[in-house]
Amino acid sequence: MMELIEPSTEYKNSFIEAVKEYKEDTVDSFRHAKYRELSLPELEADFGGFVARELGKSEGENLPEGYVPQTDYWLVDGSEFIGRVSIRHSLTEHLRQLGGHIGYDIRPSKRRKGYGTKILQLALPKARELGIERVLVTCDAGNAASQKIIEKNGGVLENQVSDPETGGSKMRFWIDPSDHPNTSHFS
Ligand SMILES: CC(C)(COP(=O)(O)OP(=O)(O)OC[C@H]1O[C@@H](n2cnc3c(N)ncnc32)[C@H](O)[C@@H]1OP(=O)(O)O)[C@@H](O)C(=O)NCCC(=O)NCCS
């Protein structure tokens, strides 16, 4: 069964395999900074500590200065880790302009199978549970896959703004999660 779960030590082996894929993937490597920063020996040695830190972000712990609390979920299919979605509980000015409420990625070996579309679909009821009434989701102009994912999940384009971090532009979409059924898993 495919579902969103909280980060869990049960997925240690599969998560570490996915981190290796992210580190080796050259196509979207600029979007994988957080995986590249992870140390494989440290994950092997203390996966429980890593998971605890991920869970703590929901309470505002273990986050860089200026970051708001965020809840991360993992998309899993049976015993396999497939991808990650982060839901920021509120918007800072930076998130309102560029980052949005929800960010996601799918491990390189599992792309183009519909998982990206599903991870956002499953995250929308979670956002609603966190009290987010309208969800802002952004993507780089030119990230065709992410744009399709957002549009297929009901995203309505507000505008496109320049992104000083990339020199390109960001597309800003709003989604009303109440338009979506409250499903937390599907098979
Ligand atoms: C973007 C990402 C999540 C897409 O995941 P995915 O599982 O491949 O997405 P899906 O299989 O649901 O595909 C969604 C749509 O995009 C299309 N698509 C997927 N990859 C594509 C690509 N590289 N180029 C063009 N279109 C692509 C699919 O064909 C599908 O279109 P369709 O609905 O018309 O068939 C994944 O590539 C990823 O993790 N990228 C790096 C991180 C990232 O960009 N995150 C988004 C930040 S806003």
The ligand as an ORCA input file, in Angstrom:
! r2SCAN-3c Opt
* xyz 0 1
  C       9.405     17.106     -9.825
  C       9.295     15.645     -9.360
  C       8.744     15.637     -7.921
  C       8.353     14.896    -10.314
  O       8.073     13.619     -9.761
  P       7.474     12.453    -10.675
  O       7.165     11.322     -9.754
  O       8.363     12.201    -11.824
  O       6.123     13.131    -11.174
  P       4.917     12.417    -11.980
  O       5.337     11.061    -12.414
  O       3.697     12.548    -11.140
  O       4.816     13.329    -13.272
  C       4.027     14.504    -13.317
  C       3.962     14.985    -14.741
  O       5.230     15.539    -15.120
  C       5.732     14.863    -16.273
  N       7.166     14.765    -16.081
  C       7.829     14.039    -15.139
  N       9.142     14.254    -15.241
  C       9.306     15.118    -16.277
  C      10.438     15.712    -16.867
  N      11.668     15.454    -16.408
  N      10.231     16.562    -17.901
  C       8.986     16.844    -18.350
  N       7.868     16.307    -17.819
  C       8.041     15.446    -16.799
  C       5.071     13.515    -16.257
  O       5.039     12.946    -17.534
  C       3.692     13.870    -15.756
  O       2.955     14.450    -16.795
  P       1.521     13.872    -17.239
  O       0.663     14.011    -16.024
  O       1.136     14.747    -18.353
  O       1.769     12.456    -17.579
  C      10.679     14.928     -9.389
  O      11.219     15.047    -10.674
  C      11.677     15.482     -8.388
  O      11.726     15.032     -7.250
  N      12.475     16.463     -8.828
  C      13.460     17.123     -7.970
  C      12.818     17.952     -6.871
  C      11.791     18.953     -7.403
  O      11.913     19.526     -8.473
  N      10.755     19.132     -6.578
  C       9.692     20.079     -6.876
  C      10.024     21.390     -6.304
  S       8.758     22.571     -6.665
*
